[in-house]
Amino acid sequence: MTRYFCLDEPEVFDLETTVVAAEPGRVRLDRSPFYPGGGGQLPDKGRLHWSGGEVAITGFETAGEGIWHLLGEPILLTGTVVAEVDRPFRQLMRELHTDLHIVNALVYQGFDGALVTGVQMNEDGTARIDFDLADADNERLRGLEGAINDVIRQDLPVRETYVGEGEAFDEPGLIRSRSVTPPPTADGRIRVVDIVGLDRQACGGTHLASTGASRPLRILKIDNKGRHNRRLRIGLDGV
């Protein structure tokens, strides 16, 4: 895994950078503020600006150690550009991802260490998270809404650190997914997101600086997806 600039500098949304490789309709940048997506989180939206104009970013492709930024027009860019992240969309993803960590923590603690089997965030302000839960009481799951919003109101700090890959697997509860593990960085470390006083788990996405920066959350629906799988659908209030 490349150690993304946006994870080290999450409040930088406009960045002057240099095109280091280009083909018609796509570029690689010396530094990029964009999150390319992963782990159920959608990729950033944004634009590139230069002295002659601007173009939308339509997606990303990972190749080797670099990330290609796909452009909305088949142009060939060179030189210096300013990369601009769509701030409202990034904020939406940060809220949903942080709130999913809260949901994950409360289910893990209250339902015998249930593991995640799937996650997906959506641009309409909703998301789903699936758990390996046999014979779970759906009304008890629905009752977590109050506790989720209480954590948001507490405005707990959200911090990050990196631990060795072996240490990550040795620490109970740090790896929460049934089938997916955040890829290690080039130096063999795993990124850990810590909601102080509540939760600590491996994750490679973008998050809020504190839980209070999220809007209130609603549990929209709970589905039984097979004998063991429970799907919680959540939504940000007012989106």
Disulfide bonds with the S-S distance in Angstrom:
none
